[in-house]
Amino acid sequence: MRPIHPDADEAAVAIGAKLRAARTAQGMSLSQLATTAGLSKGFLSRVERDETSPSVATLVQLCQVLSLPVGALFEEPELQHVTWADAPRINLGGVSADERLMSPRGQELVQVLRSELEPGAHGGSELYTISCEVEVLHVVAGAVEVRFADRSVVVRAGDALTLPGREPHTWRVEGGEPAVAIWVLVPAPWSGSA
């Protein structure tokens, strides 16, 4: 019996965006890459738009110039999907707040928290700090007043407030309506495993 070989996938492997990302991350223009790799700018432009496929030798050459392992172009990105229903509830001290960790547990670079806040919900009467470099509050619905030692800022639906993570502050839902807020903390102040 003869072996049956699987058919090749007719869909081309899209590597152009990864090549472009590697080039721009290094601050290299298309012209600079073309000159360094000994290729035409037009050809490289078509490769980055996935309109043509380079030969293996050309691909290796481009990866060498970009200090990019060839295999990195074909790796599937690690995606982690967290649904609201499955997101772990956390307690950051907020009163009348359903707070959930929306980024994966153990993610160390960033933490994303979603808070569904009842009217009058608050972060406590005392100012507090979070051990991170940057904290971003994005209000999706309602309004949240953020109080600092010397002032207050009202963040309304659609608005965002960025502050140093170690800046003492607290918050309160304003306007007698519920609110929904997204908090982004960089880097993640805790592992999220508790």
Secondary structure by P-SEA (a helix, b strand, c coil): cbbbbbccccccccaaaaaaaaaaaacccaaaaaaaacccaaaaaaaaaccccccaaaaaaaaaaacccccccccccbbbbbcccccbbbbccccccccccccccccccbbbbbbbcccccccccccccccccbbbbbbccbbbbbbcccbbbbbcccbbbbccccccccccccccbbbbbbbbbccccccccc
